Amino acid sequence: MLALYRFASRWPLGLLHALGAALGWLTWLASPIYRRRIRENARLAGYGFAQVRPSVAHAGRMALETPRLWFGAPVAVSWQGADLLDQAYAARKGIVFMTPHMGCFEITAQVVGARYHAEHGPITVLYRPSRQAALAEVIETARRREGLETAPTTLAGVRQMIRALRAGRAVGLLPDQVPPEGMGLWLPFFGKPAYTMTLAARLIGQTGATPLLVWGERLPRAQGFCIHIQAFPEPLSSDLETGVAQINRAMEGLIRQCPQQYLWGYGRYKTPRSLGA
């Protein structure tokens, strides 16, 4: 599988995006469950399918651009809000980056690590190790790069992230990812209870780190990506449940900025898996 990823990484981004768009629509056509989930999740947020229709192709683009981002030549990147990031690093309190399943969340950690690691150390990103040995090898190889460290979704990974924040470094996670049972709270997301991770709020509360919102916009015609950095919209409460609810609202706000690039097919409202599963 690693050889296949390396082969695909040599392809032009435009070709990967074109094939990815086709893959997205083939998946849509082949899976009634996937179609229903996209429509239902979008409806909960107040959108009709016509308003989120481009997200079907974007899901496929996300899948096929990954080899290029992991193993290929650098892609074009622009920034919005980089001054907020400079200020947060200068404060040396650590940074907690939060992004939903939207746009290209793979590129954000890569470019932040590449741009800031020499002065401020690597960014540590939370990830769930794959249970497929071949894919696990691909992910481990891809993310073994300068400026980027990974932390598994375990207690050891949480401790790793806390150490990074206390050293003034940055960590990144997806707060709309469904955590294992016992590591979240049932709170509204677009008005429907969703099992929501508490980790981001706990990290900020324990370390005093600066919360920042980030997402990587996939630009049209394979022109690259734009990294959007935004301040958290309100002071984060010290009460855990209130703080986690605030993070859910912040994720909703980001998604509403570009619902066409959100993964509406993600199983946001699923029952969490057991910790040992």
N, C-alpha and C positions, 0 to 999 in steps of 0.2 A: 504493500500500500504506500509506503514511503516513496518508492520509485515512481509510482503513479502521480503522487502529489508533486514531486520534483519535475516530472514531465509537464504537467499542466501549468506549473508556475512560469514556464517560458512563454506561454501564450499571451497575446495582447489583452489588456484589460477589457477593451471593447468587445472582443470575441467572447471572452468569458461571460461578460454581462449579457450579451445576446443569447448565448446558449443557456445561461442561467434563467433569463426571462422565460424562455421556452420550457425549461424544466419546471419553473414555478407553475405555469399554466397546465402542464401535463399532470402535475401532482393534484392540482385543483380538480381537473376533470376525472381523475382516477379515484378520488377519495370523497365519498359523500360526507363522512364524519368531519373531514378537514373543512369542507365547504360550509357545513352547518356551524362549526366552531368559529370560523371567520365572521360569518354573518351575525351570530349571536353575540360574540364579543364586541363587534363594532356597534351593534344595536344598543348594548348596555351603555356605550359611551355617547350615544346619540347620533350615530352615523348610519346612513344607508350604504348598501354595498357599492353603489356608484361612487361614493365619496372616498372609499378606501380601496377601490379596484386596483390601483397601481401597486398596492402592497403584495398582491399575488406574485407579480413579476419580481418585485424587490426581494422577496423571500428566496427565490431561485438565484438571483444575482448574489445574495449574501453567501449562499452555499458554494457557488463556483468561483467567486473571487478569492476565497480563503487560501487555496494553494499559492496564488500570486502574492498575497500579503504575507504568507508564512515563509516562502522560499524564493520568491522572485525579486526582480529589480524594484527599487523604490517607486512609489506612485506619487503623483502630484498632490500636495496637501496645502490648504490655506487655513487661516485661523480667524476666529471671531471671539473676542474676549480674552486674549492672551494676557492682557494687563492684569486681569483678576488672578490669573495663575501666578504671574510674577510676584504680585503682592502677597499671595498666600504662602509661597515658598519663602519669601523674605521674612515672614512672621516666624518661621521655623517652629511651628506648633504641630506640623504634620497636616496632611490633606486627605480627606476621604472623598474620592470621586464616585459619583453615583450616576448610572445611566440605565435606562430601560432597554428592553429588547427592541431596539429601534435603530435604523440606519446601519452603519458599520461600526459595531462596538469593538471589533477586533483592532481596527486601526488606531483608536484613541490611545490605548495603553502603549502601543508601539511608538507613536510619534512623541508622546509625552516623555517616555523613557529616553528616546533618542535625543531629544532636545535638552533635557534637564539633568540627566544622570551624572554628567561630569562634575557639576557643582553641587547637586542636591541628592545624589544617590539614586538607585533604581526605584521604579514603581513596582509595587507588589500587587498582583491581581489574584482574586479568588477564583478558583475553578473546581469543577467536579471531575475527578479522574474518570476516564473511560473504563468500562468493564471489558471492552474488547482490546485484547493485547496489541493487535496491529495498529489500531487507531490511537491507543495510548502512546505507542512509540512515536507516531507522527506528531502528536501534540507536544510530547516532551522535547522532541528534537526541534520543533518549530519555535517553541517559546524559550529555548536556551539561547538567549541573545543578550548582548550588552544593553544595560538599562532596564531590563525586565526580569522580575522574579515572580514565581507562582506560589500560591498557598492553597493547599487542598481544603475541602470543606470538612475539616476535622478540628478537634480542639487544638492540635498542634498547629494547624494553619491559622487559627484565630490568634494564638500566642505570637506567631510569626508576624502577623499584621500589627498587633499591639506594639511589638518591639520596633517595627519600622516607623510607626507613627511617633513613638516617644523619641526616636532618633531624628525627627523632623522630616521624614520621608513621606511619600504618598502611597496610598493604597487605592484599589479600584474594585468595585463590585456592581452587580445588577440587582437592585433591591426588589425588582418585580419577579425574581426567580423564586420558585416555590422551594422553601427549605425543607429539610427532613423533619419528621414529626418531633415535637418537643423543642424546636428551635425557632418557632414563630408564633404569631398571634393571628386570630381571625378578625380582620378589619376590612372596612369597605374599600373596594377598588372599582371606580366607576359605578358606585352604588350597590355593588354586590359583595358579600363577604368573601374574602380571599385569604388564604393562609400566607402570611407576610413575614419575611425574615426580620428579626430584631437586630441583626448583627451591626448594620450601619449605625443605628442609633446608639447601640452599646459602645461601639468603638469611639464615637464622637464624645459620648458622655464620660468614658473612662480616661480619655487622653486629652480632651480639649482641642482636638484637631478641627481644622476648618472644613466645613462641608461645601463641596462644589458640585454643580450639575454639569455633565458633559455628554455630548453625543456627536457622532460622526455622520454628517450628511453625505449621502452618495450623490455626487453631482451628475447632471445629465450628460449623455454622449461620452461616457467614460473619461470625463475631464479630471477625475480624481475625487478628493473628499475635502469637506470643510469641517474643521473641528470647532464646535461651539462650546465655549466655556461660559457658565452662568453662575451667579451667586445663588445660594439657597434663598428662597423667597421670603423667609421669616425666621426669627430666632428659634432654634430647635429647643423644645421643651425638655426639661430634665426628667419629667415623668415618662417612663418607657412607652406606655401605650399611646400617650398623646404624641410623643416624638415619632413613633412608627407611623401613626396616622398622618402626620405632617409629611413624612417622606412619601407615602402613597399619593398624597395630593400633589406633591412636587413632581412625581413621575407622571401623573395624569396631565399636569401642565405642559411638560415636555412633549408628551405624545400628541397633544392638541396642536403643537407647533407644526407638526408634520405627520399627520395620521397616515399618509400614503406610504411611509417607510416603517411603520410599526409592524411587528410580527403578530397580527391579529389571530393567527393560527396557533399561537403558543397556548398551552394548557394552563392558563393563569389560575383557574378556579378548581383545579384538580385537588383531590385529597392527597396530603403529603405522604411520602413513603416513610417507612420506619427507618430509624437511624442506622440500623445494621444492614439494610437492604442494598 
